[in-house]
Amino acid sequence: MKIETYKPFFINYDDGDEGTLNLYDWDMESCVPIFESLGREGSGYDWDAIARLLACKMGLEKSRSLHFNSEAGMLSVYGPPEILLGLAEKLHKVFGDEQEIARCVSVMGAAKG
């Protein structure tokens, strides 16, 4: 098994066709105040929505090859390792940029209540 990291995002894969990209709740905690100020929780579901948004920007074929299985405490995406690596790089950039998080949340729409 190979592990690549774009901290705090981890990609696990073998030489096969599918890998996983994960972000865990203990790593999400540092961004929770940003999300809360925007009317969101900052949970795995919010990161899932951001990942889906970024995947769509990678193109229809690439985004369709991904499978999302997130929970409140974890972002989890399955798919081809090369596509997961590209998505992880994009997520890593968003994670470190409060303005990018705010832009993504704005595109996602208002919090559901």
GUVOKOL-722550 format. One line per field, with one value per residue (C-alpha): x, z, y; residue number from 1. Coordinates in steps of 0.25 Angstrom, whole numbers, plus 5000, padded with zeros to 4 digits. Example, Ala and Ser with C-alpha at 12.3 -4.5 7.8 and 13.67 -1.06 7.14 Angstrom:
! residues 2
east <- c(5049 | 5055) .
up <- c(5031 | 5029) .
north <- c(4982 | 4996) .
tivex <- c(1 | 2) .
//
This chain:
! residues 113
east <- c(5000 | 5005 | 5001 | 5002 | 4999 | 4995 | 4994 | 4984 | 4978 | 4983 | 4982 | 4984 | 4985 | 4991 | 4995 | 4981 | 4970 | 4965 | 4970 | 4964 | 4965 | 4962 | 4962 | 4959 | 4951 | 4963 | 4969 | 4956 | 4956 | 4965 | 4956 | 4943 | 4943 | 4944 | 4932 | 4924 | 4926 | 4919 | 4907 | 4913 | 4919 | 4932 | 4929 | 4932 | 4919 | 4924 | 4938 | 4930 | 4922 | 4935 | 4942 | 4930 | 4931 | 4946 | 4944 | 4934 | 4944 | 4953 | 4944 | 4932 | 4939 | 4949 | 4938 | 4929 | 4940 | 4940 | 4931 | 4928 | 4925 | 4927 | 4922 | 4921 | 4935 | 4942 | 4943 | 4945 | 4946 | 4949 | 4954 | 4966 | 4979 | 4983 | 4970 | 4970 | 4984 | 4979 | 4967 | 4976 | 4985 | 4973 | 4967 | 4980 | 4981 | 4966 | 4969 | 4980 | 4973 | 4961 | 4956 | 4956 | 4948 | 4938 | 4937 | 4934 | 4924 | 4918 | 4917 | 4911 | 4900 | 4894 | 4894 | 4882 | 4874) .
up <- c(5000 | 4996 | 5004 | 4999 | 5007 | 5004 | 5019 | 5025 | 5013 | 5012 | 4999 | 5001 | 4989 | 4983 | 4969 | 4965 | 4960 | 4973 | 4985 | 4996 | 5000 | 5014 | 5024 | 5038 | 5049 | 5057 | 5045 | 5042 | 5056 | 5052 | 5041 | 5049 | 5054 | 5039 | 5035 | 5048 | 5044 | 5030 | 5036 | 5034 | 5044 | 5037 | 5037 | 5028 | 5020 | 5018 | 5013 | 5004 | 4998 | 4995 | 4989 | 4980 | 4976 | 4973 | 4966 | 4956 | 4953 | 4949 | 4938 | 4936 | 4933 | 4945 | 4955 | 4950 | 4954 | 4968 | 4979 | 4992 | 5005 | 5015 | 5030 | 5040 | 5045 | 5032 | 5017 | 5009 | 4994 | 4986 | 4971 | 4962 | 4970 | 4959 | 4960 | 4976 | 4976 | 4968 | 4976 | 4989 | 4984 | 4981 | 4995 | 5002 | 4996 | 5000 | 5014 | 5016 | 5011 | 5019 | 5007 | 4998 | 5009 | 5009 | 4994 | 4993 | 5004 | 4997 | 4984 | 4992 | 4997 | 5010 | 5022 | 5022 | 5034) .
north <- c(5000 | 5014 | 5026 | 5040 | 5053 | 5067 | 5069 | 5068 | 5060 | 5045 | 5037 | 5022 | 5013 | 5000 | 4998 | 4995 | 5004 | 5010 | 5018 | 5026 | 5040 | 5044 | 5055 | 5052 | 5060 | 5063 | 5070 | 5077 | 5084 | 5095 | 5100 | 5099 | 5113 | 5118 | 5109 | 5113 | 5128 | 5124 | 5117 | 5103 | 5092 | 5089 | 5074 | 5063 | 5067 | 5081 | 5076 | 5066 | 5077 | 5085 | 5072 | 5070 | 5085 | 5084 | 5070 | 5077 | 5087 | 5076 | 5072 | 5063 | 5050 | 5051 | 5055 | 5043 | 5034 | 5038 | 5032 | 5040 | 5033 | 5043 | 5044 | 5055 | 5052 | 5049 | 5052 | 5040 | 5039 | 5027 | 5027 | 5026 | 5030 | 5040 | 5047 | 5046 | 5052 | 5064 | 5066 | 5065 | 5076 | 5085 | 5082 | 5085 | 5099 | 5102 | 5096 | 5106 | 5118 | 5124 | 5132 | 5120 | 5113 | 5125 | 5125 | 5110 | 5111 | 5123 | 5114 | 5103 | 5112 | 5116 | 5106 | 5097 | 5099) .
tivex <- c(1 | 2 | 3 | 4 | 5 | 6 | 7 | 8 | 9 | 10 | 11 | 12 | 13 | 14 | 15 | 16 | 17 | 18 | 19 | 20 | 21 | 22 | 23 | 24 | 25 | 26 | 27 | 28 | 29 | 30 | 31 | 32 | 33 | 34 | 35 | 36 | 37 | 38 | 39 | 40 | 41 | 42 | 43 | 44 | 45 | 46 | 47 | 48 | 49 | 50 | 51 | 52 | 53 | 54 | 55 | 56 | 57 | 58 | 59 | 60 | 61 | 62 | 63 | 64 | 65 | 66 | 67 | 68 | 69 | 70 | 71 | 72 | 73 | 74 | 75 | 76 | 77 | 78 | 79 | 80 | 81 | 82 | 83 | 84 | 85 | 86 | 87 | 88 | 89 | 90 | 91 | 92 | 93 | 94 | 95 | 96 | 97 | 98 | 99 | 100 | 101 | 102 | 103 | 104 | 105 | 106 | 107 | 108 | 109 | 110 | 111 | 112 | 113) .
//
